[in-house]
Amino acid sequence: MENPLEALQDDFKLFLTALWEQLDLPPPTRAQFSIADYLQFGPKRLQIQAFRGVGKSWITGAFVLWTLFKDPEKKIMIISASKERADNMSIFLQKLIIETPWLSHLQPRSDDSRWSRISFDVNCSPHQAPSVKSVGITGQLTGSRADLMVLDDIEVPGNSMTEMMREKLLQLCTEAESILTPKADSRICYLGTPQTVFTVYRKLAERNYRPFVWPARYPRKLSQYEGLIAPQLQEDIDQGAEQWEVTDPDRFSSDDLIEREAAMGRSNFMLQFMLDTSLSDAEKFPLKMADLVVTSVNPSKAPESVVWCSDPKNVIKELSTVGLPGDYFYSPMQLVGEWEDYQETICSVDPSGRGSDETTAAFLSQRNGFLYLHEMRAYRDGYSDSTLLDILKGCKKFNVSTLLIESNFGDGIVAELFKKHLQNTKQSIYIEETRANVRKEDRIIDSLEPVMNQHRLVVDKSVIEWDYASNPEEAPEKRLLYMLFYQMSRMCREKFAIKHDDRLDCLAQGVQYYTEALSISAERQIAQRKLDDWNSLMDDMMDNPQSSANHLVFGMNKDQRDKARGLETGKPVPTWV
């Protein structure tokens, strides 16, 4: 007859069942058994993402004990977002070793053995590394070695809400890799719930940490999970499981989940119980690429109106997008009315010092309340003479009338330098300084969101192409941070939401300048033009029926008729004209 303890060593699910019984807990649920299976037979590097309350942390704690139960010589490190949480796991394991009869042999026999919440030994050979060590993710990781690493809920709102925070967290995760011993059976296990679509867990998945995702209900849209749904659930779905049915009714009933969704709000429920970030991120990040109108922008003229449409046929597939998943650039459905000169063209400048920030310039025109972004330029050499002169070349190219300069940086010195160069180049451009007194994230969103929602911002295709190709000397992940449209799609109202915002801030500054112009209704302008044209035609008919008839035959517009009638010069013209 097989020794019961040997059976427990061979099968983690049996071990988990016995331990749950020892703790007077109900038998493990289907979801818990699935997690246990993945821990035992999963890859060397893995992630477990399951709904809140499934007990994934305690199951993994049991897995730590099972690992020591099989081989007391193993060295294990438990890492959490905070030292306190990691210590709690360590205390839980110690308590189980002491109170579980068939685990008592793991208690250390030597008085020299370590036994604290920070680290403890089991009954094993003397070693400089403890059997189990707990540490916070920001604690001292270097210098340690481990055969099994458990990173439990390392991502929490407090350390992952901004780009800078996530970058730092990912770097700490990278350091954990160097701690793992180079053994065939060494493993790293991440447990947690993603906080946003930019979660470090997504980055880890790209680095071959294979996720196991178990939501509380069978999802309505499998595409949100990118093929990472737990194998057991995928089998259920393939066999006809109903959408939105509970995946683990032994843990949560449908009524219980309905109550939780009502209490938490839909976005939180989708995040915490469905592990679906799409809804929360859609609400959190208001600036969408799809709201832009992308086309070839004329440098001097524009139509009276631009009609936006989100028809799939209008998606510009040849343009690379760095926005959120499913967010694309769209071409206009229609350009309406006559083409005329822009009513005003400005250059918005956001200066910076030398270093990692950029001095940026955006060239924007306005007609009938529509804004046209011709070009964007960015420089890494602060406000050098070459940078300022290059910006002025752009001003000449687009016939800029106003140079809008953010004066918070340099206390007006950049404006004075521009004035000097304007004198030398004999350009006549009005310089206007602007000073921001609202928090940057709020100011950017408040300036851009209404304009983009109304599809009033028209972007030249070349801007997107330039933006994507910029900073080629940087590593790919750093290049992204400098891109205008990456910054736009990741901007939210959290402080320090993105690491670099120079290009986006420059654009928002220019759009803010045109706020009053944007109140102009293009439809109203077209209607007024038609009325003026009609009145002019009637006056022409009354004054000179013959020439008026000729004008109609020639298809002249109001300006051409006025010119032909001599209204502009005051000189008489032949009747036939």
C-alpha positions as CSV (number, residue, x, y, z in Angstrom):
1,M,0.0,0.0,0.0
2,E,1.3,3.4,-1.0
3,N,2.6,5.7,1.8
4,P,0.1,8.6,2.1
5,L,2.9,11.1,2.5
6,E,4.5,9.9,-0.7
7,A,1.1,10.4,-2.5
8,L,1.1,14.0,-1.2
9,Q,4.6,14.5,-2.6
10,D,3.5,13.4,-6.1
11,D,0.3,15.4,-6.4
12,F,0.0,19.0,-5.4
13,K,-3.8,18.8,-5.7
14,L,-3.9,16.0,-3.0
15,F,-1.5,18.1,-0.9
16,L,-3.8,21.1,-1.2
17,T,-6.9,19.1,-0.4
18,A,-5.3,17.7,2.8
19,L,-4.0,21.1,3.8
20,W,-7.5,22.7,3.3
21,E,-9.0,20.0,5.5
22,Q,-6.4,20.6,8.2
23,L,-7.4,24.3,8.1
24,D,-11.1,23.4,8.3
25,L,-11.7,24.9,4.9
26,P,-14.2,23.5,2.3
27,P,-12.6,21.3,-0.4
28,P,-10.8,23.3,-3.1
29,T,-13.0,24.6,-5.9
30,R,-12.7,24.0,-9.6
31,A,-10.8,27.2,-10.1
32,Q,-8.5,26.5,-7.2
33,F,-7.7,23.0,-8.5
34,S,-6.9,24.6,-11.9
35,I,-4.5,27.0,-10.4
36,A,-2.9,24.1,-8.5
37,D,-2.5,22.2,-11.8
38,Y,-0.9,25.1,-13.4
39,L,1.5,25.6,-10.5
40,Q,2.6,22.0,-10.6
41,F,2.8,21.4,-14.4
42,G,3.1,24.9,-15.8
43,P,6.2,26.4,-17.5
44,K,9.4,27.5,-15.8
45,R,8.2,31.2,-15.9
46,L,4.5,31.7,-15.4
47,Q,1.8,34.1,-14.3
48,I,-1.5,33.5,-12.6
49,Q,-4.3,36.1,-13.0
50,A,-7.5,35.1,-11.4
51,F,-10.6,36.9,-10.0
52,R,-10.4,38.5,-6.6
53,G,-11.2,36.2,-3.7
54,V,-10.3,33.0,-5.5
55,G,-7.5,32.4,-3.0
56,K,-4.5,32.4,-5.4
57,S,-2.1,33.8,-2.8
58,W,-2.9,31.1,-0.3
59,I,-2.8,28.3,-2.9
60,T,0.6,29.5,-4.0
61,G,1.6,29.6,-0.3
62,A,0.6,26.0,-0.1
63,F,2.7,25.4,-3.2
64,V,5.7,26.8,-1.4
65,L,5.1,24.3,1.5
66,W,4.7,21.5,-1.0
67,T,8.0,22.4,-2.7
68,L,9.7,22.2,0.7
69,F,7.8,19.1,1.6
70,K,9.2,17.4,-1.5
71,D,12.8,18.8,-1.0
72,P,13.7,20.7,2.2
73,E,16.9,21.9,0.6
74,K,15.0,24.3,-1.8
75,K,15.5,28.0,-1.3
76,I,12.4,30.2,-1.9
77,M,11.9,33.9,-2.0
78,I,8.5,35.6,-1.6
79,I,8.2,39.1,-3.0
80,S,5.2,41.5,-2.7
81,A,4.4,45.1,-3.4
82,S,5.0,45.8,0.3
83,K,7.2,44.2,2.9
84,E,4.2,43.8,5.2
85,R,2.3,41.6,2.7
86,A,5.4,39.4,2.0
87,D,5.9,39.0,5.8
88,N,2.2,38.0,6.3
89,M,2.8,35.1,3.8
90,S,5.9,34.1,5.7
91,I,4.0,34.0,9.0
92,F,1.2,32.0,7.4
93,L,3.7,29.3,6.3
94,Q,5.4,29.1,9.7
95,K,2.0,28.7,11.4
96,L,1.1,25.8,9.0
97,I,4.4,24.1,9.6
98,I,3.9,24.3,13.4
99,E,0.2,23.3,13.5
100,T,0.1,20.6,10.8
101,P,1.1,17.2,12.1
102,W,2.4,15.8,8.8
103,L,4.5,19.0,8.2
104,S,6.1,19.0,11.7
105,H,9.2,17.3,10.3
106,L,10.0,20.6,8.5
107,Q,10.6,22.4,11.7
108,P,14.3,23.2,12.2
109,R,16.2,21.1,14.6
110,S,19.2,23.4,15.2
111,D,19.2,26.3,17.6
112,D,21.2,28.3,15.0
113,S,18.4,28.1,12.5
114,R,16.6,31.3,11.4
115,W,13.0,31.6,12.4
116,S,11.5,35.1,11.9
117,R,8.9,36.8,9.7
118,I,11.8,38.1,7.5
119,S,13.3,34.7,6.9
120,F,13.2,31.2,8.3
121,D,14.8,27.8,7.8
122,V,13.2,24.3,7.6
123,N,15.0,21.1,8.6
124,C,17.7,21.2,6.1
125,S,21.5,21.4,5.7
126,P,23.2,24.6,6.9
127,H,23.2,27.3,4.2
128,Q,23.9,31.0,4.0
129,A,20.5,31.5,2.3
130,P,17.3,30.8,4.4
131,S,14.8,28.3,3.2
132,V,12.2,31.1,2.9
133,K,12.8,34.8,2.6
134,S,10.2,37.5,2.3
135,V,10.9,41.0,0.9
136,G,9.0,43.9,-0.6
137,I,9.6,44.6,-4.3
138,T,11.5,47.8,-3.5
139,G,13.6,46.0,-0.8
140,Q,17.1,44.6,-1.1
141,L,16.9,41.9,-3.8
142,T,20.4,41.8,-5.0
143,G,22.8,39.3,-3.3
144,S,20.0,36.7,-2.7
145,R,19.6,33.3,-4.5
146,A,16.4,31.3,-4.9
147,D,15.2,28.1,-6.6
148,L,11.6,29.3,-6.5
149,M,10.5,32.9,-6.6
150,V,6.9,33.9,-5.9
151,L,6.0,37.5,-6.8
152,D,2.6,38.1,-5.2
153,D,0.6,41.2,-6.2
154,I,3.6,43.3,-7.0
155,E,1.5,45.6,-9.0
156,V,-0.9,47.8,-7.0
157,P,-2.4,51.2,-7.8
158,G,0.2,53.0,-5.7
159,N,3.1,51.8,-7.8
160,S,1.6,51.4,-11.3
161,M,-0.6,54.4,-12.1
162,T,1.9,56.4,-14.1
163,E,4.4,55.6,-16.9
164,M,7.4,56.3,-14.6
165,M,6.0,54.0,-11.9
166,R,5.5,51.1,-14.3
167,E,8.9,51.6,-15.8
168,K,10.5,51.4,-12.4
169,L,8.4,48.4,-11.4
170,L,9.4,46.5,-14.6
171,Q,13.0,47.2,-13.9
172,L,12.6,45.6,-10.4
173,C,11.0,42.6,-12.0
174,T,14.0,42.3,-14.3
175,E,16.3,42.3,-11.3
176,A,14.4,39.3,-9.9
177,E,15.5,37.2,-12.8
178,S,19.2,37.5,-11.7
179,I,18.3,36.0,-8.3
180,L,17.0,32.7,-9.8
181,T,19.4,29.8,-9.5
182,P,20.5,28.2,-12.8
183,K,18.9,24.8,-12.2
184,A,16.6,22.9,-14.5
185,D,13.7,22.9,-12.0
186,S,14.1,26.6,-10.9
187,R,10.9,28.6,-11.4
188,I,9.5,32.1,-11.2
189,C,5.8,32.6,-10.5
190,Y,3.8,35.9,-10.7
191,L,0.4,36.3,-9.1
192,G,-1.8,39.3,-9.4
193,T,-4.6,41.3,-10.9
194,P,-3.7,43.8,-13.7
195,Q,-4.4,47.4,-12.9
196,T,-4.5,48.8,-16.5
197,V,-3.9,47.8,-20.1
198,F,-0.3,48.9,-19.6
199,T,0.2,46.5,-16.7
200,V,3.7,45.1,-16.1
201,Y,2.0,41.6,-16.4
202,R,1.5,42.3,-20.1
203,K,5.1,43.3,-20.5
204,L,6.1,40.1,-18.7
205,A,3.9,38.0,-21.0
206,E,5.9,39.5,-23.9
207,R,9.0,38.2,-22.1
208,N,7.8,34.6,-22.1
209,Y,6.1,34.6,-18.6
210,R,3.1,32.6,-19.8
211,P,-0.2,33.9,-18.2
212,F,-3.1,31.8,-16.9
213,V,-6.2,34.0,-16.8
214,W,-9.4,32.9,-14.9
215,P,-12.2,35.4,-14.9
216,A,-15.3,35.0,-12.6
217,R,-17.7,34.7,-15.6
218,Y,-17.3,33.3,-19.1
219,P,-16.5,36.4,-21.1
220,R,-18.6,37.9,-23.8
221,K,-15.6,38.9,-25.9
222,L,-12.7,36.4,-25.9
223,S,-10.6,38.8,-28.0
224,Q,-10.0,40.9,-24.9
225,Y,-7.9,38.1,-23.4
226,E,-5.6,37.6,-26.5
227,G,-5.7,33.8,-26.3
228,L,-4.5,33.7,-22.7
229,I,-7.7,32.4,-21.1
230,A,-7.2,29.4,-18.8
231,P,-7.2,26.1,-20.7
232,Q,-10.0,24.6,-18.7
233,L,-12.2,27.6,-19.4
234,Q,-11.3,27.5,-23.1
235,E,-12.4,23.9,-23.2
236,D,-15.7,24.9,-21.5
237,I,-16.3,27.6,-24.1
238,D,-15.5,25.2,-27.0
239,Q,-18.1,22.8,-25.6
240,G,-20.8,25.5,-25.6
241,A,-20.5,27.2,-22.1
242,E,-23.0,30.1,-21.9
243,Q,-21.5,33.6,-22.0
244,W,-21.6,35.4,-18.6
245,E,-22.3,32.2,-16.7
246,V,-20.3,31.9,-13.5
247,T,-17.0,30.0,-14.0
248,D,-16.7,28.8,-10.3
249,P,-20.1,28.7,-8.7
250,D,-18.7,27.1,-5.6
251,R,-16.8,30.3,-4.9
252,F,-19.3,33.0,-6.1
253,S,-22.9,32.6,-7.1
254,S,-24.3,34.7,-10.0
255,D,-26.4,36.8,-7.5
256,D,-23.3,37.5,-5.4
257,L,-21.4,38.7,-8.5
258,I,-24.4,40.9,-9.5
259,E,-24.4,42.5,-6.0
260,R,-20.6,43.0,-6.2
261,E,-20.8,44.6,-9.6
262,A,-23.6,47.0,-8.4
263,A,-21.5,48.0,-5.3
264,M,-18.1,48.3,-7.1
265,G,-19.2,49.9,-10.4
266,R,-18.9,48.3,-13.8
267,S,-15.3,49.4,-14.5
268,N,-13.9,48.1,-11.2
269,F,-15.8,44.8,-11.5
270,M,-14.5,44.2,-15.0
271,L,-11.0,44.9,-13.8
272,Q,-11.1,42.9,-10.5
273,F,-13.4,40.0,-11.4
274,M,-13.2,39.8,-15.2
275,L,-9.5,40.8,-15.6
276,D,-10.6,42.9,-18.5
277,T,-9.1,46.3,-18.6
278,S,-10.7,47.6,-21.8
279,L,-13.6,49.4,-20.1
280,S,-11.6,51.1,-17.4
281,D,-8.9,52.2,-19.8
282,A,-11.4,53.6,-22.3
283,E,-12.8,55.8,-19.6
284,K,-9.4,56.7,-18.1
285,F,-7.7,57.7,-21.3
286,P,-9.9,60.2,-23.1
287,L,-7.7,61.2,-26.1
288,K,-8.4,58.7,-28.9
289,M,-6.6,58.4,-32.2
290,A,-9.9,57.5,-33.9
291,D,-11.3,61.0,-33.1
292,L,-8.6,62.7,-35.3
293,V,-9.2,63.4,-38.9
294,V,-6.1,62.3,-40.9
295,T,-5.5,63.5,-44.5
296,S,-3.0,65.5,-46.6
297,V,-3.3,69.0,-45.4
298,N,-2.8,71.9,-47.9
299,P,-0.1,74.4,-46.7
300,S,-2.2,77.5,-47.5
301,K,-5.9,76.6,-48.1
302,A,-8.6,74.4,-46.5
303,P,-12.3,73.5,-47.4
304,E,-15.1,75.1,-45.5
305,S,-15.9,71.9,-43.5
306,V,-14.5,68.4,-43.0
307,V,-16.8,65.4,-42.4
308,W,-15.5,62.7,-40.1
309,C,-16.7,59.1,-40.3
310,S,-15.6,55.9,-38.4
311,D,-16.6,53.5,-41.2
312,P,-14.0,50.7,-41.3
313,K,-13.4,51.6,-45.0
314,N,-11.9,54.9,-43.7
315,V,-9.3,53.2,-41.5
316,I,-5.8,54.2,-42.8
317,K,-4.1,50.9,-42.6
318,E,-0.7,52.0,-43.9
319,L,-0.1,54.3,-41.0
320,S,1.5,52.8,-37.9
321,T,-0.5,53.4,-34.8
322,V,0.9,53.5,-31.2
323,G,-2.5,54.1,-29.6
324,L,-4.5,51.7,-27.4
325,P,-5.5,48.4,-28.8
326,G,-8.3,48.8,-31.4
327,D,-7.6,52.5,-31.8
328,Y,-6.9,53.6,-35.5
329,F,-6.5,56.6,-37.7
330,Y,-9.4,57.6,-40.0
331,S,-9.5,59.6,-43.2
332,P,-12.3,62.1,-43.7
333,M,-15.5,61.0,-45.4
334,Q,-16.0,64.2,-47.2
335,L,-14.4,67.7,-47.7
336,V,-17.2,70.2,-48.0
337,G,-17.4,73.6,-49.6
338,E,-15.0,75.9,-51.3
339,W,-11.3,76.0,-50.6
340,E,-10.0,79.3,-49.3
341,D,-7.0,80.7,-47.3
342,Y,-6.6,79.9,-43.7
343,Q,-7.9,82.5,-41.4
344,E,-4.8,82.3,-39.2
345,T,-1.7,80.2,-38.9
346,I,0.4,80.0,-35.7
347,C,3.5,78.2,-34.4
348,S,3.2,76.9,-30.9
349,V,6.6,76.4,-29.2
350,D,7.3,74.5,-25.9
351,P,11.0,75.2,-25.0
352,S,13.1,73.0,-22.8
353,G,16.7,72.8,-21.6
354,R,19.2,70.4,-22.9
355,G,18.8,66.8,-21.8
356,S,16.1,64.2,-22.2
357,D,13.3,66.7,-22.8
358,E,12.5,68.1,-26.2
359,T,12.0,71.6,-27.5
360,T,8.9,71.2,-29.7
361,A,7.1,73.3,-32.3
362,A,3.7,72.7,-33.8
363,F,2.4,74.5,-36.9
364,L,-1.3,75.0,-36.8
365,S,-3.8,76.7,-39.0
366,Q,-7.5,77.5,-38.5
367,R,-10.5,77.9,-40.8
368,N,-14.2,77.8,-39.8
369,G,-13.4,76.3,-36.4
370,F,-11.4,73.4,-37.8
371,L,-7.7,73.2,-36.8
372,Y,-5.1,71.8,-39.2
373,L,-1.8,70.4,-37.9
374,H,0.7,70.8,-40.7
375,E,3.9,69.8,-39.1
376,M,5.6,69.0,-35.8
377,R,9.3,69.5,-35.0
378,A,11.3,68.4,-32.0
379,Y,14.9,69.1,-30.9
380,R,17.2,67.8,-28.1
381,D,19.6,70.8,-28.0
382,G,17.4,73.1,-25.9
383,Y,16.9,76.5,-27.5
384,S,20.1,76.8,-29.4
385,D,20.4,79.2,-32.4
386,S,20.1,76.4,-34.9
387,T,16.9,75.2,-33.2
388,L,15.3,78.6,-33.2
389,L,16.3,79.4,-36.8
390,D,14.9,76.1,-37.9
391,I,11.6,76.9,-36.2
392,L,11.6,80.3,-38.0
393,K,12.1,78.5,-41.3
394,G,9.0,76.5,-40.6
395,C,7.2,79.8,-39.8
396,K,8.2,81.1,-43.2
397,K,7.1,77.9,-45.0
398,F,3.6,78.0,-43.5
399,N,3.2,81.9,-43.5
400,V,2.9,82.0,-39.7
401,S,1.5,85.2,-38.2
402,T,1.8,84.5,-34.5
403,L,4.6,82.7,-32.5
404,L,3.1,81.3,-29.3
405,I,5.8,80.6,-26.7
406,E,5.3,78.9,-23.3
407,S,7.1,81.2,-20.9
408,N,7.1,79.1,-17.7
409,F,10.5,77.8,-18.8
410,G,13.3,80.4,-19.0
411,D,11.2,83.2,-17.7
412,G,10.8,84.9,-21.1
413,I,14.4,84.4,-22.4
414,V,13.3,82.2,-25.3
415,A,11.0,85.0,-26.6
416,E,13.8,87.5,-26.5
417,L,16.1,85.1,-28.4
418,F,13.3,84.7,-31.1
419,K,13.0,88.5,-31.4
420,K,16.7,88.8,-32.1
421,H,16.5,86.1,-34.8
422,L,13.4,87.7,-36.3
423,Q,15.3,91.0,-36.7
424,N,18.2,89.2,-38.3
425,T,16.0,87.2,-40.7
426,K,13.7,90.3,-41.4
427,Q,10.6,88.3,-40.6
428,S,7.5,90.0,-39.3
429,I,5.8,87.7,-36.8
430,Y,4.0,88.7,-33.7
431,I,5.3,86.9,-30.5
432,E,2.8,86.0,-27.8
433,E,3.9,84.5,-24.5
434,T,1.6,82.2,-22.5
435,R,2.0,81.0,-19.0
436,A,0.3,77.9,-17.6
437,N,-1.2,78.0,-14.1
438,V,-3.2,74.8,-14.3
439,R,-1.9,71.3,-13.6
440,K,-0.4,70.1,-16.9
441,E,-2.4,66.8,-17.2
442,D,-5.7,68.7,-16.7
443,R,-4.7,71.5,-19.0
444,I,-3.8,69.1,-21.9
445,I,-6.9,67.1,-21.6
446,D,-9.2,70.1,-21.2
447,S,-7.7,71.7,-24.3
448,L,-7.7,68.6,-26.6
449,E,-10.6,66.4,-25.6
450,P,-13.5,68.7,-26.7
451,V,-11.8,69.5,-30.0
452,M,-11.0,65.8,-30.7
453,N,-14.5,64.7,-29.6
454,Q,-16.0,67.1,-32.2
455,H,-13.5,65.8,-34.8
456,R,-12.2,69.4,-35.3
457,L,-8.5,68.5,-35.3
458,V,-7.2,67.6,-38.8
459,V,-3.7,66.1,-38.9
460,D,-1.4,65.8,-41.9
461,K,-0.4,62.2,-42.7
462,S,3.3,63.3,-42.7
463,V,3.1,64.3,-39.0
464,I,2.2,60.7,-38.1
465,E,5.0,59.3,-40.3
466,W,7.5,61.7,-38.9
467,D,6.4,61.0,-35.3
468,Y,6.8,57.2,-35.7
469,A,10.2,57.5,-37.4
470,S,11.6,60.0,-34.9
471,N,14.5,59.3,-32.5
472,P,15.7,56.3,-34.4
473,E,18.9,56.1,-32.3
474,E,16.9,55.3,-29.2
475,A,15.9,51.8,-28.0
476,P,12.3,51.0,-29.2
477,E,10.7,51.3,-25.7
478,K,12.3,54.7,-25.3
479,R,11.4,55.9,-28.8
480,L,7.7,55.3,-27.9
481,L,7.8,57.6,-25.0
482,Y,8.8,60.6,-27.2
483,M,6.1,60.0,-29.8
484,L,3.2,62.5,-30.0
485,F,0.5,59.9,-30.5
486,Y,1.8,57.6,-27.9
487,Q,1.7,60.5,-25.4
488,M,-1.7,61.4,-26.6
489,S,-3.3,58.0,-26.1
490,R,-1.6,57.5,-22.7
491,M,-2.5,60.9,-21.2
492,C,-4.8,60.8,-18.2
493,R,-5.5,63.1,-15.2
494,E,-3.1,61.3,-12.9
495,K,-0.1,63.4,-11.9
496,F,3.0,62.4,-14.0
497,A,0.8,60.3,-16.1
498,I,3.4,60.0,-18.8
499,K,7.2,60.3,-18.6
500,H,7.6,62.7,-21.6
501,D,4.8,65.0,-22.7
502,D,6.7,67.7,-24.7
503,R,5.1,67.1,-28.1
504,L,1.6,66.7,-26.6
505,D,1.9,69.8,-24.4
506,C,3.0,71.9,-27.4
507,L,0.0,70.8,-29.5
508,A,-2.4,71.4,-26.6
509,Q,-1.0,74.9,-26.1
510,G,-1.6,75.7,-29.8
511,V,-5.2,74.3,-29.7
512,Q,-5.9,76.3,-26.5
513,Y,-4.9,79.5,-28.4
514,Y,-7.7,78.8,-30.9
515,T,-10.4,78.2,-28.3
516,E,-12.5,81.2,-29.4
517,A,-12.2,80.3,-33.1
518,L,-13.5,76.8,-32.4
519,S,-16.8,78.3,-31.3
520,I,-17.4,79.1,-35.0
521,S,-19.8,76.7,-36.6
522,A,-18.6,75.6,-40.0
523,E,-22.2,74.9,-41.1
524,R,-23.2,78.5,-40.1
525,Q,-20.2,79.9,-42.0
526,I,-21.3,78.0,-45.1
527,A,-24.8,79.2,-44.8
528,Q,-23.7,82.8,-44.4
529,R,-21.4,82.5,-47.4
530,K,-24.3,81.2,-49.5
531,L,-26.6,84.1,-48.3
532,D,-23.9,86.7,-49.1
533,D,-23.4,85.1,-52.5
534,W,-27.2,85.2,-53.2
535,N,-27.5,88.9,-52.1
536,S,-24.5,89.8,-54.2
537,L,-26.1,88.1,-57.2
538,M,-29.4,89.9,-56.8
539,D,-27.6,93.3,-56.5
540,D,-25.7,92.4,-59.7
541,M,-29.0,91.5,-61.5
542,M,-30.5,94.8,-60.5
543,D,-27.5,96.9,-61.5
544,N,-26.6,95.2,-64.8
545,P,-28.7,92.3,-66.0
546,Q,-26.5,91.6,-69.0
547,S,-23.2,91.3,-67.2
548,S,-24.9,89.4,-64.4
549,A,-26.1,86.8,-67.0
550,N,-22.6,86.6,-68.4
551,H,-21.2,86.0,-64.9
552,L,-23.7,83.1,-64.3
553,V,-22.7,81.5,-67.7
554,F,-19.0,81.8,-66.7
555,G,-19.7,80.2,-63.3
556,M,-18.1,83.1,-61.4
557,N,-18.2,83.2,-57.6
558,K,-18.9,86.3,-55.5
559,D,-15.2,87.5,-55.4
560,Q,-14.9,87.0,-59.2
561,R,-18.1,88.9,-59.9
562,D,-17.1,91.8,-57.6
563,K,-13.8,92.0,-59.3
564,A,-15.4,91.9,-62.7
565,R,-17.9,94.7,-61.7
566,G,-14.9,96.8,-60.6
567,L,-16.0,96.9,-57.0
568,E,-12.4,96.2,-55.8
569,T,-10.6,98.7,-58.1
570,G,-13.4,101.2,-58.6
571,K,-12.6,101.2,-62.4
572,P,-15.3,100.5,-65.0
573,V,-15.2,97.2,-66.9
574,P,-16.6,96.1,-70.2
575,T,-20.2,95.0,-70.2
576,W,-19.3,91.6,-71.6
577,V,-17.4,90.9,-68.4
